[in-house]
Amino acid sequence: MPANPTPTSTFGLVERFKSGDEEAFAQLFEKYRRRLAVLVHYKLSPEWRGTMEVDDVLQETFFAAAQDASRFVYRAPGSFLSWLARIAEHIIVDEARARNRQKRRAEKVVRFRSESNPAGPEPADSNTPSRLLAQEESVRALLERLNALPANYRDVILLAKVEGLTTQETAERLGKTREAVAVLLHRAIEKFREVANG
């Protein structure tokens, strides 16, 4: 528990929500929505990015977190985002499994309405919340810069700077020493700045 937590700190908001303050959870959602959106984008495989909506995963993640908030234990700064990221990962895996089962059961492919198929269903509205979120300049610019980096640089930045893990936690996730992670992160940030200014 942090010393002298404020009511609007992550710890304070979680404690307020556990005590029944619904507004506190809305504030947590706003506080972490963008960072979690970036993490979810990279947790989705390229195959699933086209069919699974980031915003849907976010909504399900926060709903599951709200249902399970009593089990969350604050350990350090960044522990709430790490907890949300793990929930999001489970939701993505569960959704991918469900879709794979549906795909195997499907007897035929549904073709959307077109000139050659006038009886087909209308395609889904492409102006979905997650696409709108991706159009927000700050998120889009961040994703473009991250995508321009080598995968190992992008991974270390996501873990250390977006998810907020400590150097030790990042080292454990990547299977590297703390020293190797520190050097990798330094180089990754330099490269990120080059991309941003380039």
LUMRO-597846 format. One record per residue (C-alpha): x, y, z; residue number from 1. Coordinates in steps of 0.1 Angstrom, whole numbers. Example, Ala and Ser with C-alpha at 12.3 -4.5 7.8 and 13.67 -1.06 7.14 Angstrom:
2
<node X="123" Y="-45" Z="78" i="1"/>
<node X="137" Y="-11" Z="71" i="2"/>
***
This chain:
198
<node X="0" Y="0" Z="0" i="1"/>
<node X="14" Y="34" Z="-9" i="2"/>
<node X="21" Y="60" Z="18" i="3"/>
<node X="-7" Y="87" Z="20" i="4"/>
<node X="-27" Y="76" Z="-11" i="5"/>
<node X="-48" Y="103" Z="-27" i="6"/>
<node X="-85" Y="95" Z="-36" i="7"/>
<node X="-76" Y="99" Z="-73" i="8"/>
<node X="-45" Y="77" Z="-74" i="9"/>
<node X="-49" Y="42" Z="-88" i="10"/>
<node X="-48" Y="28" Z="-53" i="11"/>
<node X="-73" Y="53" Z="-41" i="12"/>
<node X="-97" Y="47" Z="-70" i="13"/>
<node X="-95" Y="10" Z="-66" i="14"/>
<node X="-102" Y="13" Z="-28" i="15"/>
<node X="-131" Y="36" Z="-35" i="16"/>
<node X="-146" Y="12" Z="-61" i="17"/>
<node X="-142" Y="-17" Z="-36" i="18"/>
<node X="-162" Y="4" Z="-12" i="19"/>
<node X="-190" Y="7" Z="-37" i="20"/>
<node X="-182" Y="40" Z="-55" i="21"/>
<node X="-191" Y="33" Z="-91" i="22"/>
<node X="-177" Y="66" Z="-103" i="23"/>
<node X="-143" Y="56" Z="-92" i="24"/>
<node X="-143" Y="27" Z="-117" i="25"/>
<node X="-153" Y="50" Z="-145" i="26"/>
<node X="-123" Y="72" Z="-136" i="27"/>
<node X="-100" Y="41" Z="-137" i="28"/>
<node X="-114" Y="32" Z="-171" i="29"/>
<node X="-105" Y="67" Z="-184" i="30"/>
<node X="-71" Y="67" Z="-168" i="31"/>
<node X="-60" Y="33" Z="-184" i="32"/>
<node X="-81" Y="31" Z="-216" i="33"/>
<node X="-55" Y="44" Z="-240" i="34"/>
<node X="-25" Y="25" Z="-226" i="35"/>
<node X="-45" Y="-7" Z="-225" i="36"/>
<node X="-58" Y="-1" Z="-260" i="37"/>
<node X="-21" Y="-1" Z="-272" i="38"/>
<node X="-14" Y="-32" Z="-253" i="39"/>
<node X="-45" Y="-50" Z="-266" i="40"/>
<node X="-35" Y="-40" Z="-302" i="41"/>
<node X="-2" Y="-58" Z="-298" i="42"/>
<node X="-17" Y="-88" Z="-279" i="43"/>
<node X="-40" Y="-94" Z="-309" i="44"/>
<node X="-23" Y="-115" Z="-336" i="45"/>
<node X="-22" Y="-98" Z="-371" i="46"/>
<node X="-49" Y="-123" Z="-381" i="47"/>
<node X="-72" Y="-113" Z="-353" i="48"/>
<node X="-66" Y="-75" Z="-357" i="49"/>
<node X="-89" Y="-75" Z="-387" i="50"/>
<node X="-118" Y="-92" Z="-370" i="51"/>
<node X="-116" Y="-86" Z="-333" i="52"/>
<node X="-123" Y="-51" Z="-321" i="53"/>
<node X="-99" Y="-35" Z="-296" i="54"/>
<node X="-127" Y="-15" Z="-281" i="55"/>
<node X="-148" Y="-47" Z="-275" i="56"/>
<node X="-118" Y="-63" Z="-258" i="57"/>
<node X="-114" Y="-32" Z="-236" i="58"/>
<node X="-151" Y="-32" Z="-226" i="59"/>
<node X="-150" Y="-69" Z="-217" i="60"/>
<node X="-117" Y="-64" Z="-198" i="61"/>
<node X="-131" Y="-35" Z="-177" i="62"/>
<node X="-164" Y="-54" Z="-171" i="63"/>
<node X="-144" Y="-85" Z="-159" i="64"/>
<node X="-122" Y="-63" Z="-138" i="65"/>
<node X="-152" Y="-46" Z="-122" i="66"/>
<node X="-167" Y="-80" Z="-114" i="67"/>
<node X="-134" Y="-93" Z="-99" i="68"/>
<node X="-121" Y="-60" Z="-83" i="69"/>
<node X="-123" Y="-75" Z="-48" i="70"/>
<node X="-95" Y="-100" Z="-58" i="71"/>
<node X="-71" Y="-73" Z="-70" i="72"/>
<node X="-42" Y="-66" Z="-47" i="73"/>
<node X="-22" Y="-34" Z="-52" i="74"/>
<node X="15" Y="-43" Z="-50" i="75"/>
<node X="33" Y="-14" Z="-67" i="76"/>
<node X="27" Y="13" Z="-93" i="77"/>
<node X="18" Y="-5" Z="-125" i="78"/>
<node X="3" Y="-35" Z="-108" i="79"/>
<node X="-33" Y="-24" Z="-118" i="80"/>
<node X="-24" Y="-21" Z="-155" i="81"/>
<node X="-5" Y="-54" Z="-154" i="82"/>
<node X="-36" Y="-70" Z="-139" i="83"/>
<node X="-58" Y="-55" Z="-166" i="84"/>
<node X="-34" Y="-67" Z="-193" i="85"/>
<node X="-36" Y="-103" Z="-180" i="86"/>
<node X="-74" Y="-101" Z="-180" i="87"/>
<node X="-73" Y="-88" Z="-216" i="88"/>
<node X="-50" Y="-116" Z="-226" i="89"/>
<node X="-75" Y="-142" Z="-213" i="90"/>
<node X="-104" Y="-125" Z="-231" i="91"/>
<node X="-85" Y="-125" Z="-264" i="92"/>
<node X="-75" Y="-162" Z="-260" i="93"/>
<node X="-111" Y="-172" Z="-251" i="94"/>
<node X="-125" Y="-152" Z="-280" i="95"/>
<node X="-100" Y="-167" Z="-304" i="96"/>
<node X="-109" Y="-202" Z="-293" i="97"/>
<node X="-146" Y="-195" Z="-296" i="98"/>
<node X="-142" Y="-181" Z="-331" i="99"/>
<node X="-121" Y="-211" Z="-342" i="100"/>
<node X="-148" Y="-234" Z="-330" i="101"/>
<node X="-174" Y="-214" Z="-349" i="102"/>
<node X="-153" Y="-214" Z="-380" i="103"/>
<node X="-149" Y="-252" Z="-379" i="104"/>
<node X="-187" Y="-256" Z="-375" i="105"/>
<node X="-195" Y="-231" Z="-403" i="106"/>
<node X="-209" Y="-250" Z="-433" i="107"/>
<node X="-206" Y="-222" Z="-458" i="108"/>
<node X="-190" Y="-187" Z="-461" i="109"/>
<node X="-215" Y="-158" Z="-460" i="110"/>
<node X="-209" Y="-134" Z="-488" i="111"/>
<node X="-219" Y="-97" Z="-481" i="112"/>
<node X="-243" Y="-79" Z="-504" i="113"/>
<node X="-228" Y="-68" Z="-537" i="114"/>
<node X="-238" Y="-65" Z="-573" i="115"/>
<node X="-230" Y="-102" Z="-578" i="116"/>
<node X="-248" Y="-112" Z="-545" i="117"/>
<node X="-278" Y="-89" Z="-540" i="118"/>
<node X="-294" Y="-112" Z="-515" i="119"/>
<node X="-264" Y="-112" Z="-491" i="120"/>
<node X="-264" Y="-94" Z="-458" i="121"/>
<node X="-251" Y="-58" Z="-454" i="122"/>
<node X="-215" Y="-56" Z="-443" i="123"/>
<node X="-209" Y="-44" Z="-407" i="124"/>
<node X="-205" Y="-7" Z="-401" i="125"/>
<node X="-168" Y="0" Z="-404" i="126"/>
<node X="-170" Y="30" Z="-382" i="127"/>
<node X="-167" Y="10" Z="-350" i="128"/>
<node X="-155" Y="24" Z="-317" i="129"/>
<node X="-121" Y="8" Z="-319" i="130"/>
<node X="-115" Y="21" Z="-354" i="131"/>
<node X="-125" Y="55" Z="-341" i="132"/>
<node X="-101" Y="51" Z="-312" i="133"/>
<node X="-74" Y="41" Z="-336" i="134"/>
<node X="-81" Y="73" Z="-355" i="135"/>
<node X="-73" Y="94" Z="-325" i="136"/>
<node X="-41" Y="111" Z="-334" i="137"/>
<node X="-21" Y="103" Z="-303" i="138"/>
<node X="-29" Y="65" Z="-304" i="139"/>
<node X="-24" Y="63" Z="-341" i="140"/>
<node X="9" Y="81" Z="-340" i="141"/>
<node X="21" Y="59" Z="-312" i="142"/>
<node X="11" Y="27" Z="-330" i="143"/>
<node X="29" Y="39" Z="-362" i="144"/>
<node X="61" Y="47" Z="-343" i="145"/>
<node X="59" Y="14" Z="-324" i="146"/>
<node X="53" Y="-6" Z="-356" i="147"/>
<node X="84" Y="10" Z="-372" i="148"/>
<node X="106" Y="-5" Z="-345" i="149"/>
<node X="122" Y="-39" Z="-345" i="150"/>
<node X="101" Y="-64" Z="-325" i="151"/>
<node X="125" Y="-67" Z="-295" i="152"/>
<node X="126" Y="-29" Z="-291" i="153"/>
<node X="88" Y="-26" Z="-294" i="154"/>
<node X="83" Y="-54" Z="-268" i="155"/>
<node X="106" Y="-39" Z="-242" i="156"/>
<node X="89" Y="-5" Z="-246" i="157"/>
<node X="54" Y="-20" Z="-243" i="158"/>
<node X="64" Y="-38" Z="-211" i="159"/>
<node X="84" Y="-11" Z="-194" i="160"/>
<node X="68" Y="21" Z="-206" i="161"/>
<node X="32" Y="13" Z="-216" i="162"/>
<node X="25" Y="-16" Z="-192" i="163"/>
<node X="47" Y="0" Z="-165" i="164"/>
<node X="66" Y="-31" Z="-154" i="165"/>
<node X="98" Y="-27" Z="-134" i="166"/>
<node X="132" Y="-36" Z="-150" i="167"/>
<node X="132" Y="-68" Z="-130" i="168"/>
<node X="96" Y="-77" Z="-141" i="169"/>
<node X="105" Y="-69" Z="-177" i="170"/>
<node X="136" Y="-90" Z="-175" i="171"/>
<node X="116" Y="-120" Z="-162" i="172"/>
<node X="90" Y="-116" Z="-190" i="173"/>
<node X="117" Y="-114" Z="-217" i="174"/>
<node X="139" Y="-141" Z="-201" i="175"/>
<node X="169" Y="-117" Z="-199" i="176"/>
<node X="191" Y="-102" Z="-172" i="177"/>
<node X="182" Y="-68" Z="-157" i="178"/>
<node X="213" Y="-54" Z="-172" i="179"/>
<node X="205" Y="-67" Z="-207" i="180"/>
<node X="170" Y="-52" Z="-204" i="181"/>
<node X="183" Y="-18" Z="-192" i="182"/>
<node X="206" Y="-17" Z="-223" i="183"/>
<node X="178" Y="-29" Z="-246" i="184"/>
<node X="154" Y="-3" Z="-233" i="185"/>
<node X="179" Y="25" Z="-236" i="186"/>
<node X="186" Y="15" Z="-273" i="187"/>
<node X="148" Y="11" Z="-279" i="188"/>
<node X="140" Y="45" Z="-266" i="189"/>
<node X="168" Y="61" Z="-287" i="190"/>
<node X="154" Y="43" Z="-318" i="191"/>
<node X="118" Y="54" Z="-309" i="192"/>
<node X="130" Y="90" Z="-307" i="193"/>
<node X="147" Y="87" Z="-341" i="194"/>
<node X="115" Y="73" Z="-356" i="195"/>
<node X="95" Y="101" Z="-340" i="196"/>
<node X="118" Y="128" Z="-353" i="197"/>
<node X="126" Y="111" Z="-386" i="198"/>
***
